[in-house]
Amino acid sequence: MTFQDALNTAADIFWGPPMLILVTGTGLFLSIRLRGIQFQKLFSSLYMAFIIRREKNAQGDVTHFQALMTALAATVGTGNIAGVATAIVSGGPGALLWMWVTGLVGMATKFSEALLGVKFRIMDPNGEMSGGPMYYLSQGLNQRVLATLFSFFAVFSFLVGGNLVQSNSIADGLQASLGIPPIWSGLGTAVASGIVILGGIRSIARVTATLVPAMILLYILAGLLVLTLNWQIIPVIFLTILQEAFSPSAVVGGIAGAGVLRAIRYGVARGVMSNESGLGTAGIAAAAAQTNHPVTQAMVSMTQTFIDTIIVCSITGFVILGTGALESNTSGAALTAKAFSLGLPAWQGEMIVALCLPLFAFSTILGANYYGEKSLKYLFGNVRFVSYYRIIWVFITFLGAILTLETVWALSDMMIAAMALPNLIGLLGLSSVIISETRNYFSNLTASLKT
């Protein structure tokens, strides 16, 4: 067995049935207890995020919209372009359905993480708001060991999956499309990220508030154009996804039902990697928001999963399945690029992915750095360590561009599972707090509207 085979086996163990059940089960449990809040309040949440954008006289570092864009910056990345492709290749078209399931129940998970992130946030020595799983695990659940474990895994997870893999994707994309040597794209990405990161959360928020909506809109419009040109095959795509999600025909290793298990495994794992529902990052981003009540930011935050998985990931999956690119024997970003080149005039399709992939990856580097810094601050309680972390971060950004990272997806899967476990325990343990805060908020809102 090679080292890569060993890593793949370990990742499969991490994302075995227990973790799959815990991730989706927690989301389903919270969805039921919150009475399907992701369906009841979706439109009002989108209105609050994109139209209202901010609350008056609210404490916090950034607006609702900026907090949402920071969170989207970290989630809308290579997972939406390369991650969806690898999920379909490894788990079959049915993996897309399990990504949807993870996204829909994950909206309730995201809501809960953001609510707790704001409720248990504190002001750090720098005068910035800090919150997230490490705080609601230690203060709300009184589990400092779990809080420390989460922070430890988060520091390294974002450094590897949130930085290395993203800078490598930028270098690959620019070399393939424009012939730019990786060393130069790595240097440029490192310098650009360093300039933004040194400015802290307010600088990151300003950049992502401009960059993220533009890149998402461009990608969505390009994907919709491909699907419009191939509209007649859309019903077939839906049917294929449904059949492959529950059919044991894609047997792996001769074991009946293995195809279904792989569809679930890769659909859930890549879904969580893409939208981060269950990882607790929503609580870190939400804690910085200017808000008067935890529920208002929680509503805004849960739209992140809807945009990331239900919209952006779906477009990627439909373009891949609708253009026949799956037969090209490629995977990752190359498969998505192939799909767009088949759906649009070749140079246009390739340029869309060549442009969007670096933008998605760069925004992820910014958002992931913020999460990593907050985790580091919790571990050491010393702001000086952040300066060293930023230097290491920028160096890793450059290093990622010139390394070959075949093992990163497996490592990322394991790190994500390690982060998710303590956070999911915290969400289940504090579910009564989540329900109480939510019901009190809407009861008071109803009462105020009647007066």
C-alpha positions as CSV (number, residue, x, y, z in Angstrom):
1,M,0.0,0.0,0.0
2,T,1.4,3.4,-1.0
3,F,1.3,6.5,1.3
4,Q,-1.5,8.0,-0.8
5,D,-3.5,4.8,-0.5
6,A,-3.0,4.9,3.3
7,L,-4.2,8.5,3.4
8,N,-7.2,7.7,1.3
9,T,-8.1,4.8,3.6
10,A,-7.7,7.0,6.7
11,A,-9.9,9.6,5.1
12,D,-12.6,7.0,4.4
13,I,-12.4,5.9,8.1
14,F,-12.8,9.5,9.3
15,W,-15.8,9.9,7.0
16,G,-17.3,6.5,7.7
17,P,-20.9,6.0,8.7
18,P,-20.6,7.4,12.3
19,M,-19.4,10.8,11.0
20,L,-21.9,10.8,8.1
21,I,-24.7,10.1,10.6
22,L,-23.5,12.7,13.1
23,V,-23.2,15.5,10.5
24,T,-26.5,15.0,8.7
25,G,-28.2,13.8,11.9
26,T,-27.2,17.0,13.8
27,G,-28.5,19.2,11.0
28,L,-31.8,17.2,10.8
29,F,-32.2,17.3,14.6
30,L,-31.7,21.1,14.6
31,S,-34.0,21.5,11.6
32,I,-36.8,19.7,13.4
33,R,-36.3,21.6,16.7
34,L,-36.1,24.9,14.9
35,R,-39.3,24.0,12.9
36,G,-37.6,24.2,9.5
37,I,-36.4,27.7,10.0
38,Q,-34.3,27.5,6.8
39,F,-37.5,27.1,4.8
40,Q,-39.7,29.4,6.7
41,K,-37.3,32.3,6.9
42,L,-35.1,32.0,3.8
43,F,-36.5,34.9,1.9
44,S,-36.6,37.2,4.9
45,S,-33.0,36.2,5.7
46,L,-31.9,37.0,2.1
47,Y,-33.6,40.3,2.4
48,M,-31.9,41.1,5.6
49,A,-28.5,40.1,4.2
50,F,-28.6,41.9,0.8
51,I,-31.1,44.7,1.3
52,I,-30.9,45.8,4.9
53,R,-27.2,44.8,5.3
54,R,-26.7,46.5,8.7
55,E,-28.5,47.2,12.0
56,K,-28.5,50.6,13.6
57,N,-26.6,51.1,16.9
58,A,-25.3,47.5,16.9
59,Q,-22.1,46.4,18.4
60,G,-19.5,44.6,16.2
61,D,-16.7,45.1,13.8
62,V,-18.4,44.7,10.4
63,T,-21.9,44.8,8.9
64,H,-24.2,41.8,8.4
65,F,-23.3,41.9,4.7
66,Q,-19.6,42.1,5.3
67,A,-19.7,39.2,7.8
68,L,-21.7,37.1,5.3
69,M,-19.2,37.9,2.5
70,T,-16.2,37.0,4.8
71,A,-17.9,33.7,5.5
72,L,-18.7,33.2,1.8
73,A,-15.1,34.1,0.9
74,A,-13.9,31.1,3.0
75,T,-16.5,28.7,1.7
76,V,-16.9,29.6,-2.0
77,G,-13.6,28.3,-3.2
78,T,-12.1,25.3,-5.0
79,G,-14.7,23.1,-3.3
80,N,-17.3,24.6,-5.6
81,I,-15.3,24.0,-8.7
82,A,-12.9,21.2,-8.0
83,G,-14.7,19.6,-5.0
84,V,-18.0,19.1,-6.8
85,A,-16.1,17.5,-9.7
86,T,-14.2,15.1,-7.4
87,A,-17.4,14.2,-5.6
88,I,-19.1,13.2,-8.9
89,V,-16.1,11.3,-10.1
90,S,-15.5,9.4,-6.8
91,G,-19.2,9.0,-5.7
92,G,-21.1,9.2,-9.0
93,P,-23.8,11.7,-10.0
94,G,-25.8,10.7,-7.0
95,A,-23.3,12.4,-4.7
96,L,-24.9,15.7,-5.8
97,L,-28.1,14.8,-4.1
98,W,-26.3,14.1,-0.9
99,M,-24.6,17.5,-1.2
100,W,-28.1,19.0,-1.4
101,V,-29.2,17.1,1.7
102,T,-26.1,18.2,3.6
103,G,-26.8,21.8,2.4
104,L,-30.4,21.9,3.3
105,V,-30.1,20.5,6.8
106,G,-26.8,22.3,7.1
107,M,-28.6,25.6,6.9
108,A,-30.1,24.9,10.4
109,T,-26.6,23.9,11.6
110,K,-25.1,27.1,10.2
111,F,-27.9,29.1,11.8
112,S,-27.1,27.5,15.2
113,E,-23.4,28.1,14.9
114,A,-23.8,31.7,14.1
115,L,-26.4,32.2,16.9
116,L,-24.0,30.7,19.5
117,G,-21.0,32.6,18.0
118,V,-22.7,35.9,18.7
119,K,-24.2,35.0,22.0
120,F,-20.9,33.9,23.5
121,R,-18.6,36.4,21.8
122,I,-16.2,38.5,23.7
123,M,-14.1,41.5,23.0
124,D,-10.4,40.6,22.7
125,P,-7.4,42.7,23.8
126,N,-7.2,44.2,20.3
127,G,-10.7,45.6,20.7
128,E,-12.2,43.1,18.1
129,M,-15.1,40.8,18.7
130,S,-14.1,37.1,19.0
131,G,-16.4,34.1,19.0
132,G,-17.0,30.7,17.6
133,P,-16.9,27.1,18.8
134,M,-13.9,27.6,21.1
135,Y,-16.0,30.1,23.0
136,Y,-19.4,28.4,23.1
137,L,-17.7,25.1,23.9
138,S,-15.7,26.6,26.8
139,Q,-18.3,29.1,28.2
140,G,-21.6,27.7,27.1
141,L,-20.9,24.0,27.5
142,N,-18.0,24.3,30.0
143,Q,-15.8,22.0,27.9
144,R,-12.4,23.7,27.6
145,V,-10.7,20.5,26.3
146,L,-13.1,20.3,23.4
147,A,-12.6,24.0,22.7
148,T,-8.8,23.5,22.7
149,L,-9.0,20.6,20.4
150,F,-11.2,22.5,18.0
151,S,-8.8,25.4,17.9
152,F,-5.8,23.2,17.5
153,F,-7.2,21.4,14.5
154,A,-8.6,24.6,13.0
155,V,-5.2,26.3,13.0
156,F,-3.6,23.6,10.9
157,S,-6.7,22.8,8.9
158,F,-7.0,26.4,7.5
159,L,-3.3,26.6,7.0
160,V,-3.4,23.5,4.8
161,G,-6.8,23.2,3.3
162,G,-7.6,26.9,3.4
163,N,-4.3,28.1,2.1
164,L,-2.0,25.5,0.5
165,V,-4.6,23.9,-1.7
166,Q,-6.0,27.3,-2.7
167,S,-2.7,28.8,-3.8
168,N,-1.9,25.6,-5.6
169,S,-5.2,25.8,-7.5
170,I,-4.4,29.4,-8.5
171,A,-1.0,28.5,-9.8
172,D,-2.4,25.5,-11.8
173,G,-5.2,27.6,-13.3
174,L,-3.0,30.5,-14.4
175,Q,-0.3,28.2,-15.8
176,A,-2.8,26.1,-17.8
177,S,-4.7,29.1,-19.2
178,L,-2.1,31.9,-19.5
179,G,1.2,30.0,-19.2
180,I,2.3,31.9,-16.1
181,P,5.0,30.0,-14.2
182,P,3.8,28.8,-10.7
183,I,6.7,30.7,-9.0
184,W,5.4,34.0,-10.3
185,S,1.7,33.4,-9.6
186,G,2.7,32.1,-6.1
187,L,4.7,35.3,-5.4
188,G,1.8,37.5,-6.7
189,T,-0.8,35.7,-4.6
190,A,1.4,35.8,-1.5
191,V,2.0,39.5,-1.8
192,A,-1.7,40.3,-2.5
193,S,-2.9,38.2,0.4
194,G,-0.3,39.6,2.7
195,I,-1.4,43.2,2.0
196,V,-5.0,42.4,2.8
197,I,-4.4,40.1,5.7
198,L,-2.1,42.6,7.5
199,G,-5.1,45.0,7.7
200,G,-7.1,42.5,9.9
201,I,-10.9,41.7,9.7
202,R,-11.9,45.2,8.5
203,S,-9.5,45.0,5.5
204,I,-10.6,41.4,4.8
205,A,-14.3,42.4,5.0
206,R,-13.9,45.4,2.6
207,V,-12.1,43.3,0.0
208,T,-14.4,40.3,0.2
209,A,-17.5,42.5,0.2
210,T,-16.5,43.7,-3.3
211,L,-14.8,40.6,-4.7
212,V,-17.2,37.8,-3.6
213,P,-20.5,39.1,-5.0
214,A,-18.8,39.8,-8.4
215,M,-17.1,36.4,-8.7
216,I,-20.2,34.5,-7.7
217,L,-22.4,36.4,-10.0
218,L,-20.0,35.8,-12.9
219,Y,-19.8,32.1,-12.3
220,I,-23.6,31.7,-11.9
221,L,-24.3,33.6,-15.1
222,A,-21.8,31.6,-17.0
223,G,-23.3,28.3,-15.6
224,L,-26.8,29.4,-16.4
225,L,-25.8,30.2,-19.9
226,V,-24.4,26.7,-20.4
227,L,-27.6,25.2,-18.9
228,T,-29.8,27.4,-21.1
229,L,-28.0,26.3,-24.2
230,N,-28.5,22.7,-23.0
231,W,-32.0,23.1,-21.4
232,Q,-33.5,20.0,-22.9
233,I,-31.2,17.7,-20.9
234,I,-32.0,19.3,-17.5
235,P,-34.8,16.8,-16.7
236,V,-32.4,13.9,-17.6
237,I,-29.8,15.3,-15.2
238,F,-32.4,15.4,-12.3
239,L,-33.4,11.8,-13.1
240,T,-29.8,10.6,-13.2
241,I,-28.9,12.2,-9.9
242,L,-32.0,10.7,-8.2
243,Q,-31.3,7.2,-9.6
244,E,-27.6,7.2,-8.8
245,A,-28.2,8.5,-5.3
246,F,-30.2,5.4,-4.3
247,S,-29.2,2.8,-6.9
248,P,-26.6,0.1,-5.9
249,S,-25.6,-0.3,-9.5
250,A,-22.3,1.5,-9.1
251,V,-20.8,-1.3,-7.2
252,V,-17.3,-0.8,-5.8
253,G,-15.2,-3.9,-5.1
254,G,-18.1,-6.2,-5.9
255,I,-20.0,-5.3,-2.7
256,A,-23.7,-4.6,-3.2
257,G,-24.7,-1.1,-2.1
258,A,-21.1,0.2,-2.1
259,G,-22.1,2.6,-4.8
260,V,-24.7,4.2,-2.6
261,L,-22.3,4.4,0.3
262,R,-19.7,6.1,-1.8
263,A,-22.3,8.6,-3.1
264,I,-23.2,9.5,0.4
265,R,-19.6,9.6,1.7
266,Y,-18.3,11.9,-1.1
267,G,-21.5,13.9,-1.3
268,V,-21.6,14.7,2.5
269,A,-17.8,15.1,2.8
270,R,-17.5,17.5,-0.2
271,G,-20.7,19.2,0.8
272,V,-19.3,20.0,4.3
273,M,-16.0,21.0,2.8
274,S,-17.7,23.4,0.5
275,N,-20.3,25.0,2.8
276,E,-18.6,24.3,6.2
277,S,-21.9,23.6,7.9
278,G,-20.9,21.7,11.0
279,L,-17.4,23.0,11.2
280,G,-18.2,26.0,13.4
281,T,-16.6,28.6,11.1
282,A,-20.0,30.4,10.8
283,G,-19.8,31.3,14.5
284,I,-16.3,32.8,14.1
285,A,-17.4,35.1,11.2
286,A,-20.8,35.9,12.8
287,A,-19.2,37.0,16.0
288,A,-17.6,40.0,14.2
289,A,-21.0,41.2,12.9
290,Q,-22.7,44.4,14.0
291,T,-26.0,43.0,15.4
292,N,-28.4,43.6,18.3
293,H,-29.5,40.0,18.7
294,P,-27.9,36.6,17.9
295,V,-30.8,35.5,15.8
296,T,-30.6,38.3,13.3
297,Q,-27.1,37.4,12.3
298,A,-27.9,33.7,12.5
299,M,-30.6,34.2,9.8
300,V,-28.1,36.1,7.6
301,S,-25.4,33.4,8.1
302,M,-27.6,30.5,7.1
303,T,-28.1,32.0,3.6
304,Q,-24.4,31.3,3.1
305,T,-25.0,27.6,2.9
306,F,-27.9,28.1,0.5
307,I,-25.8,30.3,-1.9
308,D,-22.8,28.0,-1.7
309,T,-24.3,24.6,-2.0
310,I,-27.8,24.8,-3.4
311,I,-26.9,27.4,-6.0
312,V,-23.1,27.4,-6.8
313,C,-22.4,23.7,-6.3
314,S,-25.5,22.8,-8.2
315,I,-24.5,24.8,-11.2
316,T,-21.1,23.1,-11.3
317,G,-22.7,19.7,-11.0
318,F,-25.3,20.4,-13.7
319,V,-22.8,21.8,-16.1
320,I,-20.6,18.7,-15.7
321,L,-23.4,16.3,-16.1
322,G,-25.2,18.2,-18.8
323,T,-22.2,18.6,-21.2
324,G,-21.0,15.0,-21.1
325,A,-17.6,16.1,-19.6
326,L,-17.8,13.2,-17.2
327,E,-16.7,11.0,-20.1
328,S,-13.4,12.9,-20.5
329,N,-11.6,10.9,-17.8
330,T,-10.5,14.0,-15.9
331,S,-11.3,15.2,-12.4
332,G,-11.1,18.3,-10.2
333,A,-10.9,21.7,-11.7
334,A,-9.8,20.2,-15.0
335,L,-13.2,18.4,-15.3
336,T,-15.1,21.6,-14.6
337,A,-13.0,23.5,-17.1
338,K,-13.7,20.8,-19.6
339,A,-17.4,21.0,-18.9
340,F,-17.5,24.8,-19.5
341,S,-15.4,24.5,-22.6
342,L,-17.9,22.0,-24.0
343,G,-20.9,24.1,-23.0
344,L,-19.6,27.4,-24.4
345,P,-17.2,28.3,-27.2
346,A,-13.9,26.6,-26.0
347,W,-11.9,29.6,-25.2
348,Q,-14.8,31.3,-23.4
349,G,-15.5,28.3,-21.2
350,E,-11.9,27.8,-20.3
351,M,-11.4,31.4,-19.5
352,I,-14.5,31.4,-17.2
353,V,-12.9,28.7,-15.0
354,A,-9.4,30.2,-15.4
355,L,-10.7,33.5,-14.0
356,C,-13.2,32.2,-11.4
357,L,-10.9,29.6,-9.9
358,P,-8.2,32.1,-8.9
359,L,-10.8,34.5,-7.5
360,F,-12.6,31.8,-5.6
361,A,-9.3,30.5,-4.2
362,F,-7.9,33.9,-3.3
363,S,-11.1,34.9,-1.4
364,T,-10.9,31.6,0.5
365,I,-7.3,32.3,1.5
366,L,-8.5,35.6,3.1
367,G,-11.5,34.1,4.9
368,A,-9.5,31.1,6.1
369,N,-6.8,33.3,7.5
370,Y,-9.2,35.1,9.7
371,Y,-10.6,31.8,11.1
372,G,-7.1,30.5,11.7
373,E,-6.0,33.7,13.5
374,K,-9.0,33.6,15.8
375,S,-8.3,30.0,16.7
376,L,-4.6,30.8,17.3
377,K,-5.6,33.7,19.6
378,Y,-7.8,31.4,21.6
379,L,-5.0,28.8,22.1
380,F,-2.3,31.3,23.2
381,G,-4.2,34.4,24.2
382,N,-1.3,36.5,22.9
383,V,-1.8,38.9,20.0
384,R,1.9,38.8,19.1
385,F,1.6,35.2,17.9
386,V,-0.8,36.4,15.2
387,S,2.0,38.4,13.5
388,Y,4.1,35.3,13.3
389,Y,1.1,33.3,12.0
390,R,0.5,35.9,9.2
391,I,4.2,35.6,8.1
392,I,3.9,31.8,8.0
393,W,0.6,32.1,6.2
394,V,2.0,34.3,3.5
395,F,5.0,31.9,3.1
396,I,2.7,28.9,2.9
397,T,0.7,30.8,0.2
398,F,3.8,31.0,-1.9
399,L,4.9,27.5,-1.1
400,G,1.5,26.0,-2.1
401,A,1.9,27.4,-5.6
402,I,5.1,25.4,-6.3
403,L,4.3,22.1,-4.6
404,T,2.5,19.1,-6.0
405,L,-0.4,18.3,-3.6
406,E,-1.9,15.0,-4.5
407,T,-2.5,14.2,-0.8
408,V,-4.2,17.5,0.1
409,W,-7.7,16.3,-0.5
410,A,-7.4,13.4,1.8
411,L,-5.6,15.5,4.5
412,S,-8.3,18.1,4.2
413,D,-11.0,15.5,4.7
414,M,-9.4,14.3,7.9
415,M,-8.8,17.8,9.3
416,I,-12.4,18.7,8.5
417,A,-13.7,15.7,10.4
418,A,-11.5,16.4,13.3
419,M,-12.8,20.0,13.5
420,A,-16.4,19.0,13.1
421,L,-16.6,16.5,15.9
422,P,-16.1,18.8,18.9
423,N,-18.3,21.5,17.3
424,L,-21.2,19.1,16.6
425,I,-21.0,17.9,20.2
426,G,-21.3,21.6,21.2
427,L,-24.3,22.2,19.0
428,L,-26.2,19.2,20.4
429,G,-25.2,20.1,24.0
430,L,-26.4,23.7,23.6
431,S,-29.5,23.0,21.4
432,S,-31.8,24.1,24.2
433,V,-30.0,27.5,24.2
434,I,-30.4,27.8,20.5
435,I,-34.1,26.9,20.6
436,S,-34.8,29.3,23.6
437,E,-33.0,32.3,21.9
438,T,-34.8,31.7,18.6
439,R,-38.3,31.4,20.1
440,N,-37.9,34.4,22.4
441,Y,-36.7,36.5,19.5
442,F,-39.6,35.7,17.2
443,S,-42.1,35.9,20.1
444,N,-40.9,39.4,21.0
445,L,-40.9,40.4,17.3
446,T,-44.5,39.2,16.9
447,A,-45.5,41.1,20.1
448,S,-43.8,44.3,18.9
449,L,-45.6,44.1,15.5
450,K,-49.0,43.9,17.2
451,T,-48.5,47.0,19.4
